Amino acid sequence: MRISLGIGGDVLSAPVPPRAVAAAAAAAEDAGFPGAWATHFIRGTDSIPTITAAGLITTEIELGIGVVPTYPRHPYTLAHEAATVQALIGGRLTLGVGVSHRPIMEGMLGLPFESPAEHMREYLQVLGTLLTTGQVSHHGRFFDVECGFDIPGTSPVSILVGALGPRMVRVAGELSDGIITWLAGPRGLDKHIVPGLTEAAGAAGRGAPRIVVGLPVALADRGKAEQAVNETFARYGGLDNYRNQFEREGVTSPAELAVIGDEEAIRSHLAALRDAGATEISAVVLPVGWDAAKSSNRTIALLAELATEFAPPAG
C-alpha cells in the first residue's frame, strides 16, 4: 500500500495560495512520498492549474486531483484540460472526478443534481474514451458529443471516481481505474466498498482497481486530536453521502475514522486499511495544538518513514 500526501489547505478550511500548494508537492517529492493529492473545492483553488504548476517543479512524484465535480464541467472540457496537463507534466497525472453534493450543485450553482450515478456513467464514457484515444462518439441522455483533440506528447490519464455509495462504486468499477474516498474506514471498505468495486471491475474485464483512501492523519495526543478532527470536519455530518457512510461504518463522528494517536496507533490503523483493500492512502495532515508547524512536521516525518515500511514490493 502506498502512502501519499494530501496537499493544500482547502479541505482543512485553511486555504493557502496556489504557489504554496505546488511547493508542497515538491516538498513531498523531496521527502520520498510516491504521490501528492490536491483537493478541488468549488469555492477554493482550482486544482488543475495548481497541479500543472506542481508538475513543472517536480520530476517523479505522481500528482493526483481528488476530485473535480462533474456537473459544472463538460467531459470534453475536462478531458481537453487533463490531456494538456498530462503532456506538460510527463504523464504523472491521476484525475479524480465526482458528482459532489446536491446542496452545492443545486443550491450554490443552480445545476440540476439529476440521476447522479447515471450521469457519472455517461460522463466516464465520454471522458475515458477521450483520455484514452483522443476521439469520442457518444449520443446519450446527458451528453451528445462527436469530437476529439490532438495534443502532442500526451498519454492516457488514469481516472478515479469519488465514490462511497453502492451505485456509484459499481459505476466506478465498470468504467474507471478505481475510486478515491474521503472518511471511509476499514469496516466500510471491507464490507461495502471493496467487494462491490472489485466485482464490477471484474465483470467489466478491467484489472484490479485502485482504491485511494483519503483520511485526516495526526501524530498527537488522541483526545486533543479527536477534538481537532471533529471541529475541522464537522461540516461533513450535514451531507447525506457522509451520514450514510458513517452509518455503514458504525460511527457517529469523523474522529472515529481519522488516523490519529501515537505512532503505534497510526501504524495499526494504516495496516487495517491495507488489509481492508486500500491500495493507497492520501494522508491529509491535521495540525493539533498551538504549534501547527511543529505538529504537521512530526506527522509528515512519521508518514515518510511508514511510506517505506508499507510500500508494495518492487515490480
N, C-alpha and C positions, 0 to 999 in steps of 0.2 A: 504494500500500500504506500502510495506517495503522500508526502506531507508538503503541501504548498502553502503559500502565504497570501491572505487577503490583503489588498492594498486600497488605500483611500479611506476617507472617514465618513462618507455619507451614511453607511449602514449603522454607524455609531452615533448618528446625529451630531457629528463633529466634522463638517466639511473642511477639506484642505484644498489649496489651489491645484489645478491640473498638473503643473510642473512638479509639485511635491509628490503626487501620485506616481508620475513617471519615475521620479528619483527613487521612490520606494521599491519599484520593480528592479531597478539597478542594484539597490542595496540587498534585495532578496537574492538576486543572482550572485552577488559577491559573497553572501552568507552560505551559498551552496544549495538553496532551495531549487527544486526542479521546475516549479511553476509559480506564477503570481496571478491572482484573480482580482479584477476590478469589478465593483458593483456598478449598476446602472439605474439611477433613480430618476424619475420623471422631473423632480424639482432639484436634481443635483447635477453633477458633472456628466457630460456626455462621454461615455466610456470609449467610444470608437476612436475619436481623435486622440484621446488620452493614451490609449493602448498603442496607437501608432507612434506617438512620441516616445513611449517606453521602449518600443521595439527598435527605435533608432539610436538608443543609448545602451542597448544590451545586445548580446550576441547569441546566447544559447537558451536562456530560460523560456519555457512555454508561457504564453500570455493569453489569459482567458478573460472573457466577459460574461458575467453572470448576474442578471440576464437582461437582454433587450426586450422591452414589451413589443408584442407583435401588432396590436391593433393600430397604433399611430404610424407604423412604418410599413409601407407596401413591401412584400417579399422581394420584388425586383430591386427596389431601392436598397434594402439591406444587403442583398447578395452582391450588388454592384459595389457598395462600400466595403464589404468584408473581403471580396476578391482583390480589391485595390490594396487594402491593408496587408493582406497576405503577401502580395508581391513586394510591398515596401519592407516588410519585416522578415522576409526569408522563410516563409512557411511555418511560422510558430504560433499562429492564431487558433484558438478554440472559441467558437461563437456559441454562447448560450442565449436561448430565446424563451420567452414565457408570456402568458396571457395577462399577467398582472392580476388586478382585483377589480371587481365591479365598482366599488366606490371611487376608485381612481379613474378608470376608463369612462364611466358614465358621469360621475359627479364632478370630476375635475376637467375632463376633456370633452365631454358631450358625445362620446362614441358609444354606439350600442354594444353591450357586452353579450353578444348573442352566440349561443352554442359553442362555448369555448373549446371543447375537445375537438369538435368537427372543424371549427375554424383553424385550430392548430394542425389538424391533419392536412388540410389543403395548403396551409402556409408552408409546411415542411415539404410537401410535394413540389411546390414551386421553388422554394429556397434551396432545398437539397439538390434538385436537378441542376439549377443554375450554378451552384458552387462546385458541382462535380464536372459538368460538361460545358457550361457557359451558354447553354441554349435551353429553352423550355417551350413546350406547347401544352397549355393547361386550360381547360374550359370547365369550370365548376360553379358551385353555388356562391362561393365567396370571391373567387378570383378568375379572371378571364385574361390570360396572358399568352402572348405569342411573340417572343423576342429573345434577345441574347446580348452578349457582350464579348469583347476580345481584349483581354488585359495581359500584355506580355509579362512573363515572369511569375504569374500567379500559379497556384496549385490548389487542389481540393481542400476545403476547410472543414474541420471536424465540427459537427453541430451537436449540442446537448440541449435538452429541454428542462426548464424549471418545472418539476412535477412532484406532486405529493399524493394526489387522489388517484384511485384505480383507473379511471378512464384516461386521464392524461398520461399516466405511467404506461398504459398499453400503447397509446399513440407514439410515445417516445421510443418504446421498444421496436415498434414496427418501422419507423421512418427516420430515426436519428441514431447517433452513435452512443447515446446513453442519456443520463439525467444529471442535473445538478440540484441539490436540495438545500433547504435552509431550515434549521431547527428540526431536523429528523434525528432520531436516536437509534440505538441498536435494536430495540424492540420493533419499531416501525419499519426499519429496513428489513429485518429478518422475517417478519410475519406478513408484511403487506407490500412493501415497495419492490424489493429484490426479486421475489418469486414472480410477480406479475410482469416485471420488466424483462427478466430472463426468458420467460415463456414466450412473450410477444416477439422478442428478438429472434428466438429460435424458430418460431413458426414463420417468420418473415425471411428466414435464411440469412440473417445477419450474424456477425460474430458476437463474441461476448461483449456486453455493453459496459461502457464506463459509468461509474457511479461516484460522482464527486459530491462530497458531503460538506456543506458549509456550516460551521458552528463557531460560537464565541469560545475563546480559549484564554485562560488567565492562570498563571502560576502565582497563587496568593492564598491567604487565609480563606478557607471555604465560606465562612459566614459572611465576610466582607465581600467576597466575590459573588455570592448569591444575591446579595443586595444590589450590587452594581449591575449584574445581568438583568434582574427584574426591573430595575429603574430604566436602564438603557433600552430594553426591548419590550417594554410594556405595551407598545402600540400593536404588536402582533396578536395580542389577545383579542383585539377588536375586529379581526379579519376572519371570515368564515373558513378559509382554507387552513389557517393555522389552528383555529379552535378544533376543527375536525382532526387535524394532525395530533394535537395534544391529547384528544380522546383516544386515538389509535395507540398513542404511546403510553397512555395511562398516567399522564402527568397533568398538572394544573398551572405550571409556570415555566417560562423559558429557562430558569436557573436549573431545573431538573434535567435539562438536556445539554447544558453547556459543559465544556471540558474544563473543569476548574478544580483547584485544590493544590496539594503538594505534588512533587514530581511523580511519586508512585501512583497517585490518583489519576493524574493525566495520562501516564503510560497505560494504566489499566483500562481507562475509558477508550483510548485510541485502539487498544487491542480488541476491545469488544466491538468497536465499529468495523474494524478489519474483518473480524470473524463473522460479522453480520452481512458482509458483502461489499463494504466500501472499498473502492479501488484508489480513492484519493480523498484527502482532507483539505479543504480550503479553510485554513485557520484564521479567523478574524480576532486579532489580538485585542483584548479589552484591558485597558489600564485600570488598576484598582489602587485606591489610596491617594494620598496627597501628591506624591511624586509620580506623575503619569509616565514620564520618560523612563525613569528607572524601572517601573513596573513592566512597561512594554518591552524594554530591552532584556529583562530577565526571562520573560516568557519567550521572546524570539530566540534567545540563546538556547533555551531548553528545546524548543521545536527544531532548531537546526541540528542538535545532537540526535533527536529522535527521528529526524528525516533520514539520517544514515541508518539508524537501527531498524526502521520499518521499511526501508527501501526494498522493492521487489528484486529478486535475483537478476543479475545482468543477463540480457538475451532472452 
